[in-house]
Amino acid sequence: MKILFPKRGNSMKLTKYFITLFTIFLFLAKTSYLSAGIVDNVDDEVKYGVLYYEYNNIKNYKPKNVNTGDYIQSLAAMQFLPKGENLELVPRDSYSNYRGLRLNLIMNGWYFLNSKNAVIPENINPIFVSLHISNPEAITQSYIDNLKKYQPIGCRDYYTQSVLSNYGLKTYFSGCLTTTLDIMYKAPENERTNNIIFCDYELGDYTEADKYLQTLVNYYFSKIIFTQHGKLSKTTPCNKCFDEARSMLKLYARAKLVVTTRLHCALPCLALGTPVIFINKHYDYKRFPGLYELLNTIGIDKDNKFKINVQKDINGNIKNPETYKKYAESLKKTVIKKIMKTK
């Protein structure tokens, strides 16, 4: 770090300079950001929460199984919370009913708005980053008035940002919090295997995408491992769901290459330093804008054309685009700053 000292002869500037340095020192002393990027022992009296997922209490939202990607997003949030805390588990789809201790809650992720999560209780201090709203038609003025207390709102995609901005909210594109998972889950390079992971995608022989992928498999001469994000039943206890999410991140962090149809497999791989290709059969105009551009992709683009957009290094190996890094680093600083403010 390069430190510029103020010129002599200006005692006021010099005093302000050392006050600033001392403030930074106190901040770093209270956090482990220098070594791990997470807040450490902020304040014993402040409680913290993390989202979990019920999947069974909304009339119009009834997934068949647990989406492990949801729990991966919660693990990303957990990285920033104080060590040694007994975290309060808060249901994403019904947090309006929360009546527990006052707590700070990073509210990243995908939301299907309904009467049970349209009002933020007074005992929750929300930190809005990486927010995606899937059903904007359910937005009410009272919900907007609620959000105004916590603006600017960090939006996971351009679509959500546009929707909320049109209501007069102050917003910004934050990207996804899972692009910060290198804080706790990136593996040493000497642990990387020669395995190619196919997550929620089966390799066939007929499509243009499959032909390209088969060429890659032959090039790497690797073992293929097939896995999926929807293999746990909705009756699985949430601690087991968190364990499954950690296992998936461990697998991705040590893979030679990952091929997936899941955003929350692909985006974490950016953070983990694992080359990844995102496959899509159609362009999702709500979830993809802003995130699709950060990835190697094969599939239908926003112009409704099939396109293979994959970067390689000088040796012919797949490499990830690096655009995500500026958003990931900004997210780390933003979340830590907000956590420190809420102590």
Stockholm file with secondary structure:
# STOCKHOLM 1.0

chainA/1-343         MKILFPKRGNSMKLTKYFITLFTIFLFLAKTSYLSAGIVDNVDDEVKYGVLYYEYNNIKNYKPKNVNTGDYIQSLAAMQFLPKGENLELVPRDSYSNYRGLRLNLIMNGWYFLNSKNAVIPENINPIFVSLHISNPEAITQSYIDNLKKYQPIGCRDYYTQSVLSNYGLKTYFSGCLTTTLDIMYKAPENERTNNIIFCDYELGDYTEADKYLQTLVNYYFSKIIFTQHGKLSKTTPCNKCFDEARSMLKLYARAKLVVTTRLHCALPCLALGTPVIFINKHYDYKRFPGLYELLNTIGIDKDNKFKINVQKDINGNIKNPETYKKYAESLKKTVIKKIMKTK
#=GR chainA/1-343 SS CCCCCCCTTCHHHHHHHHHHHHHHHHHHHHBCTTTTSSBCSCCTTCEEEEEECCCSSBTTBCCSBCCHHHHHHHHHHHTTSCTTCCCEEEEGGGGGGCCSSCEEEECCEEECCCTTSSSCCTTEEEECCSEEESCGGGCCHHHHHHHHTTCSEEESSHHHHHHHHTTTCCEEECCCGGGGTHHHHCCCGGGCCSEEEEESCCCCSSSHHHHHHHHHHHHHTCEEEEECSCCSBTTSCHHHHHHHHHHHHHHHHTCSEEEESCHHHHHHHHHHTCCEEEEESSCCTTTCTTTGGGSEEEEECTTSCEEEECCBCTTSCBCCCSTHHHHHHHHHHHHHHHHHHTC
#=GC SS_cons         CCCCCCCTTCHHHHHHHHHHHHHHHHHHHHBCTTTTSSBCSCCTTCEEEEEECCCSSBTTBCCSBCCHHHHHHHHHHHTTSCTTCCCEEEEGGGGGGCCSSCEEEECCEEECCCTTSSSCCTTEEEECCSEEESCGGGCCHHHHHHHHTTCSEEESSHHHHHHHHTTTCCEEECCCGGGGTHHHHCCCGGGCCSEEEEESCCCCSSSHHHHHHHHHHHHHTCEEEEECSCCSBTTSCHHHHHHHHHHHHHHHHTCSEEEESCHHHHHHHHHHTCCEEEEESSCCTTTCTTTGGGSEEEEECTTSCEEEECCBCTTSCBCCCSTHHHHHHHHHHHHHHHHHHTC
//
